[in-house]
Amino acid sequence: MTAAPAPEPRTQRWRGLVFALIAFVVVSVVPVLGFYAPVKAWHVMLTTIIAACAVVGWIRGGQALTAIAWLGAAVLLLFRQAPAGDAYFWLERGWILLVAGVFGLTALLSENRPLFGRALLTVVASFAIALAGLGAGAGSFERLQTIVSGEFVTRNQATLEAFDAGAEEIVGAAANSENVAQSLARTRERLRVAPQISGMLTPAFLALQTLAALALAWAIYHRLSRVRVGPVTAPLREFRFNDQLVWGLAVGLTILLLPAFEEAQAIGLNLVVFFAMLYFLRGLGVLAWVTKGGVFVILAVLFSLFPPALGALGLSDTWLDWRSRAKAA
């Protein structure tokens, strides 16, 4: 263990983190949205990543008791109440352990790397390790696809059952029951095909959910501990990333749109969804910086009703650098 560093004051606020945590939980838990989130045990993922940060903090001179407490909580959540024969349960736990281990290693080896670069490296390395492991076994990819698709079908069936039960009450209480019934039928049809979307976009959704969990766990750890294991989380208004990542979006669009890559369209679609969401968040950052928080919430809601607008704002920031222009003005 290294010598204990001088404790740093806790100057970061909780308000923005609480809002982000609520949004993360809603997407992971609400049935209509939850079947799009590959990792349903969001609390296990957050706790395990925080435990990895606590271990790194202990190595850097923090308290051993803190690391032991978080590790104990992570182990209890990871392995308690394991349902017999639930392959998805262990698949989910395996991913959580892999991500937490890789993230802890990056925090240990690259102390000054910004959070986004650290988290993106963790996701890429975790996917690479997982793919290497799958490639080593015959039939592993087919088995994985069966497990994941079965999980999404199971979630969707539960959602449809709850939807049907509520729809009957709504139609019975509505004055214009015929129009309401038609609207509910269209909604049900969209819900019915949701597992197909979830299955096709699982890599993109998993990468995005993992990035969000890493950012939240990192922020929570640095608000609870005075031992820094890397740069603290920057405010949303400062969110940006390497402009060269635009090539990831370009590659995805190329694969998706050109007939020559028809067999790899699923890969292209996942790349487009992943990078489009990153640029959506970058657009939110630009909006938060320009408005200085004054009317940010109102504008964010309005822009979110048409997500491509925020995505375009974030993408244009690659070349126009709106925040630097605003400073110059």
C-alpha positions as CSV (number, residue, x, y, z in Angstrom):
1,M,0.0,0.0,0.0
2,T,1.2,3.5,-0.7
3,A,1.3,6.3,1.9
4,A,-2.1,7.8,2.6
5,P,-2.6,10.9,0.5
6,A,-3.9,14.1,2.0
7,P,-7.7,14.0,2.0
8,E,-9.4,16.2,-0.6
9,P,-12.5,18.1,0.4
10,R,-15.8,16.9,-0.9
11,T,-16.8,19.8,-3.1
12,Q,-18.9,18.0,-5.7
13,R,-22.7,18.4,-5.5
14,W,-25.2,15.6,-5.4
15,R,-28.1,17.2,-7.3
16,G,-27.1,16.4,-10.8
17,L,-25.9,12.9,-9.8
18,V,-29.3,12.2,-8.2
19,F,-31.1,13.1,-11.3
20,A,-28.8,11.0,-13.4
21,L,-29.2,8.1,-11.0
22,I,-33.0,8.3,-11.2
23,A,-32.9,8.3,-15.0
24,F,-30.6,5.2,-14.9
25,V,-32.9,3.4,-12.6
26,V,-36.0,4.2,-14.5
27,V,-34.5,2.9,-17.8
28,S,-33.3,-0.2,-16.1
29,V,-36.5,-1.0,-14.0
30,V,-39.6,0.4,-15.7
31,P,-41.1,-2.6,-17.6
32,V,-41.8,-0.7,-20.9
33,L,-38.2,0.5,-20.9
34,G,-36.5,-2.2,-18.9
35,F,-36.5,-4.9,-21.6
36,Y,-34.2,-2.7,-23.6
37,A,-31.6,-2.6,-20.7
38,P,-29.5,-5.8,-21.0
39,V,-28.4,-5.7,-17.3
40,K,-31.5,-5.6,-15.2
41,A,-29.5,-5.9,-11.9
42,W,-28.5,-2.2,-12.0
43,H,-27.8,-2.1,-8.3
44,V,-25.4,-5.0,-8.5
45,M,-23.5,-3.4,-11.3
46,L,-23.1,-0.1,-9.5
47,T,-22.1,-1.7,-6.2
48,T,-19.5,-3.9,-7.9
49,I,-17.9,-1.1,-9.8
50,I,-17.8,1.1,-6.7
51,A,-16.2,-1.9,-4.9
52,A,-13.5,-1.9,-7.6
53,C,-12.9,1.8,-7.1
54,A,-12.7,1.3,-3.3
55,V,-10.0,-1.4,-3.8
56,V,-8.0,1.0,-5.9
57,G,-8.5,3.7,-3.3
58,W,-7.2,1.3,-0.6
59,I,-4.1,0.5,-2.8
60,R,-3.6,4.3,-3.1
61,G,-3.6,4.7,0.7
62,G,-7.3,4.7,1.6
63,Q,-9.0,2.8,4.4
64,A,-9.0,-1.0,4.1
65,L,-12.3,-1.2,5.9
66,T,-14.0,0.8,3.2
67,A,-12.8,-1.5,0.5
68,I,-13.8,-4.6,2.5
69,A,-17.3,-3.2,3.1
70,W,-17.9,-2.5,-0.6
71,L,-16.4,-5.9,-1.6
72,G,-18.6,-7.7,0.9
73,A,-21.7,-5.9,-0.4
74,A,-20.8,-6.7,-4.0
75,V,-20.2,-10.4,-3.2
76,L,-23.6,-10.6,-1.4
77,L,-25.4,-9.0,-4.3
78,L,-23.6,-11.0,-6.9
79,F,-24.2,-14.5,-5.6
80,R,-27.2,-14.4,-3.3
81,Q,-30.5,-15.9,-4.5
82,A,-29.1,-17.4,-7.6
83,P,-32.0,-19.0,-9.5
84,A,-31.3,-22.6,-10.6
85,G,-30.9,-23.0,-14.3
86,D,-31.0,-19.3,-15.1
87,A,-28.2,-18.9,-17.6
88,Y,-28.9,-15.2,-18.1
89,F,-28.4,-14.6,-14.4
90,W,-24.8,-15.9,-14.6
91,L,-24.2,-14.2,-18.0
92,E,-25.2,-10.9,-16.4
93,R,-23.0,-11.5,-13.4
94,G,-20.1,-12.5,-15.6
95,W,-20.3,-9.2,-17.5
96,I,-20.5,-7.2,-14.3
97,L,-17.4,-8.9,-12.8
98,L,-15.5,-8.5,-16.1
99,V,-16.3,-4.8,-16.4
100,A,-15.5,-4.0,-12.8
101,G,-12.2,-5.9,-13.0
102,V,-11.1,-4.1,-16.2
103,F,-12.3,-0.7,-14.9
104,G,-10.3,-1.2,-11.6
105,L,-7.3,-2.2,-13.6
106,T,-7.5,0.9,-15.8
107,A,-7.9,3.1,-12.7
108,L,-4.8,1.5,-11.2
109,L,-2.6,1.8,-14.3
110,S,-3.7,5.2,-15.7
111,E,-4.4,7.6,-12.8
112,N,-4.7,10.7,-14.9
113,R,-6.9,9.4,-17.7
114,P,-10.2,11.3,-17.9
115,L,-13.3,9.3,-17.0
116,F,-14.9,9.0,-20.4
117,G,-11.7,7.7,-22.0
118,R,-11.2,5.3,-19.1
119,A,-14.8,4.0,-19.3
120,L,-14.7,3.7,-23.1
121,L,-11.5,1.7,-22.9
122,T,-13.2,-0.5,-20.3
123,V,-16.2,-1.2,-22.5
124,V,-14.0,-2.0,-25.6
125,A,-11.6,-4.2,-23.6
126,S,-14.5,-6.0,-22.0
127,F,-16.2,-6.7,-25.3
128,A,-12.9,-7.9,-26.7
129,I,-12.3,-10.3,-23.9
130,A,-15.9,-11.6,-24.0
131,L,-15.7,-12.1,-27.8
132,A,-12.3,-13.9,-27.4
133,G,-13.9,-16.2,-24.8
134,L,-16.9,-16.9,-27.0
135,G,-14.7,-17.6,-30.0
136,A,-12.8,-20.2,-28.1
137,G,-15.8,-22.5,-27.7
138,A,-17.8,-24.1,-30.5
139,G,-21.4,-23.0,-30.7
140,S,-20.9,-20.3,-28.0
141,F,-22.3,-17.4,-30.1
142,E,-25.4,-19.4,-31.0
143,R,-25.9,-20.3,-27.3
144,L,-25.4,-16.7,-26.3
145,Q,-28.0,-15.5,-28.8
146,T,-30.5,-18.1,-27.5
147,I,-30.0,-17.1,-23.9
148,V,-30.3,-13.3,-24.6
149,S,-33.4,-13.6,-27.0
150,G,-35.1,-15.9,-24.4
151,E,-34.5,-13.3,-21.7
152,F,-36.0,-10.5,-23.7
153,V,-39.0,-12.7,-24.7
154,T,-39.6,-13.5,-21.1
155,R,-39.5,-9.8,-20.1
156,N,-41.8,-8.9,-22.9
157,Q,-44.4,-11.5,-22.0
158,A,-44.5,-10.1,-18.5
159,T,-44.9,-6.6,-19.9
160,L,-47.7,-7.6,-22.3
161,E,-49.6,-9.3,-19.5
162,A,-49.4,-6.2,-17.3
163,F,-50.4,-4.1,-20.3
164,D,-53.4,-6.2,-21.2
165,A,-54.6,-6.1,-17.6
166,G,-54.4,-2.4,-17.6
167,A,-55.8,-1.9,-21.1
168,E,-59.1,-3.7,-20.2
169,E,-59.7,-1.3,-17.3
170,I,-58.9,1.7,-19.5
171,V,-61.2,0.6,-22.3
172,G,-64.0,-0.1,-19.9
173,A,-63.7,3.3,-18.3
174,A,-63.2,5.3,-21.5
175,A,-66.1,7.2,-23.0
176,N,-64.9,6.6,-26.6
177,S,-63.9,3.0,-26.0
178,E,-63.5,2.1,-29.7
179,N,-60.8,4.7,-30.4
180,V,-59.0,4.0,-27.2
181,A,-59.0,0.3,-28.0
182,Q,-57.5,0.9,-31.4
183,S,-54.8,3.1,-29.9
184,L,-54.0,0.5,-27.3
185,A,-53.9,-2.2,-29.9
186,R,-51.3,-0.2,-31.9
187,T,-49.2,0.3,-28.7
188,R,-49.4,-3.4,-27.9
189,E,-48.2,-4.3,-31.4
190,R,-45.2,-2.1,-30.9
191,L,-44.5,-3.8,-27.6
192,R,-44.9,-7.2,-29.2
193,V,-42.0,-6.6,-31.6
194,A,-39.8,-5.0,-28.9
195,P,-37.7,-8.2,-28.3
196,Q,-36.6,-8.2,-31.9
197,I,-35.3,-4.7,-31.5
198,S,-33.7,-5.5,-28.1
199,G,-32.0,-8.6,-29.4
200,M,-30.6,-6.9,-32.5
201,L,-29.3,-3.9,-30.5
202,T,-28.1,-5.7,-27.4
203,P,-24.4,-4.8,-28.0
204,A,-25.1,-1.1,-28.4
205,F,-27.6,-1.0,-25.4
206,L,-25.1,-3.0,-23.3
207,A,-22.3,-0.6,-24.1
208,L,-24.4,2.5,-23.3
209,Q,-25.7,1.0,-20.1
210,T,-22.2,0.0,-19.0
211,L,-20.9,3.5,-19.8
212,A,-23.7,5.1,-17.7
213,A,-23.0,2.7,-14.8
214,L,-19.3,3.4,-14.8
215,A,-19.9,7.1,-14.8
216,L,-22.4,6.9,-12.0
217,A,-20.3,4.6,-9.9
218,W,-17.2,6.8,-10.4
219,A,-19.2,9.9,-9.3
220,I,-20.7,8.2,-6.3
221,Y,-17.4,6.9,-5.1
222,H,-15.7,10.3,-5.3
223,R,-18.5,11.8,-3.4
224,L,-18.3,9.2,-0.6
225,S,-14.5,9.0,-0.5
226,R,-11.7,11.6,-0.1
227,V,-9.1,9.3,-1.7
228,R,-9.1,10.1,-5.4
229,V,-8.4,7.3,-7.9
230,G,-8.5,9.6,-10.9
231,P,-10.0,12.8,-12.2
232,V,-13.5,13.5,-10.8
233,T,-16.5,13.5,-13.0
234,A,-16.9,16.8,-15.0
235,P,-20.3,18.5,-15.2
236,L,-22.5,17.7,-18.2
237,R,-21.8,21.1,-19.7
238,E,-18.2,20.1,-20.1
239,F,-18.9,16.7,-21.7
240,R,-16.9,16.2,-24.9
241,F,-14.7,13.4,-26.3
242,N,-12.1,12.9,-28.9
243,D,-13.3,14.3,-32.3
244,Q,-11.8,11.2,-34.0
245,L,-14.7,9.1,-32.7
246,V,-16.7,10.6,-35.5
247,W,-15.2,7.9,-37.6
248,G,-17.0,5.3,-35.6
249,L,-20.3,6.8,-36.7
250,A,-19.0,7.1,-40.2
251,V,-18.1,3.4,-40.3
252,G,-21.4,2.4,-38.9
253,L,-23.3,4.4,-41.5
254,T,-21.2,3.0,-44.3
255,I,-21.9,-0.6,-43.2
256,L,-25.6,0.2,-42.7
257,L,-26.2,1.9,-46.0
258,L,-24.0,0.2,-48.6
259,P,-25.4,-3.0,-50.1
260,A,-22.0,-4.6,-50.2
261,F,-22.1,-4.9,-46.4
262,E,-25.6,-6.3,-46.2
263,E,-24.5,-9.3,-44.0
264,A,-22.9,-7.0,-41.5
265,Q,-25.9,-4.5,-41.2
266,A,-26.5,-5.5,-37.6
267,I,-22.9,-4.4,-36.7
268,G,-23.5,-1.1,-38.6
269,L,-26.8,-0.5,-36.8
270,N,-25.2,-1.0,-33.4
271,L,-22.4,1.3,-34.2
272,V,-24.8,4.0,-35.4
273,V,-27.0,3.7,-32.3
274,F,-24.1,3.8,-29.9
275,F,-22.3,6.8,-31.4
276,A,-25.6,8.6,-32.1
277,M,-26.3,8.4,-28.4
278,L,-22.9,9.7,-27.5
279,Y,-23.4,12.7,-29.8
280,F,-26.9,13.2,-28.3
281,L,-25.2,13.5,-24.9
282,R,-22.6,15.9,-26.3
283,G,-25.4,18.0,-27.7
284,L,-26.9,18.1,-24.2
285,G,-23.6,19.3,-22.9
286,V,-23.4,22.1,-25.5
287,L,-27.0,23.1,-24.6
288,A,-26.2,23.1,-20.9
289,W,-23.0,25.2,-21.5
290,V,-24.7,27.8,-23.7
291,T,-27.7,28.3,-21.5
292,K,-25.5,28.2,-18.3
293,G,-28.3,26.1,-16.7
294,G,-30.8,28.9,-16.8
295,V,-33.3,27.4,-19.2
296,F,-31.5,24.2,-19.8
297,V,-34.2,21.9,-18.4
298,I,-36.9,23.5,-20.6
299,L,-34.7,23.4,-23.8
300,A,-33.5,19.8,-23.0
301,V,-37.1,18.6,-22.8
302,L,-38.0,20.3,-26.0
303,F,-35.0,19.0,-27.8
304,S,-35.5,15.5,-26.4
305,L,-38.8,15.4,-28.1
306,F,-36.8,15.4,-31.4
307,P,-33.6,13.5,-30.5
308,P,-31.9,14.0,-33.9
309,A,-31.8,17.7,-33.2
310,L,-29.6,17.2,-30.1
311,G,-27.6,14.6,-31.9
312,A,-26.9,17.0,-34.8
313,L,-25.9,19.7,-32.3
314,G,-23.4,17.3,-30.7
315,L,-22.1,16.1,-34.0
316,S,-21.6,19.7,-35.3
317,D,-19.6,20.5,-32.2
318,T,-16.9,18.2,-33.7
319,W,-16.1,20.9,-36.3
320,L,-17.7,24.1,-34.9
321,D,-16.8,23.8,-31.2
322,W,-19.7,25.8,-30.1
323,R,-18.4,26.3,-26.5
324,S,-15.1,27.9,-27.7
325,R,-17.1,30.1,-30.1
326,A,-19.4,31.2,-27.2
327,K,-16.3,32.0,-25.1
328,A,-14.8,34.1,-27.9
329,A,-18.0,36.0,-28.3
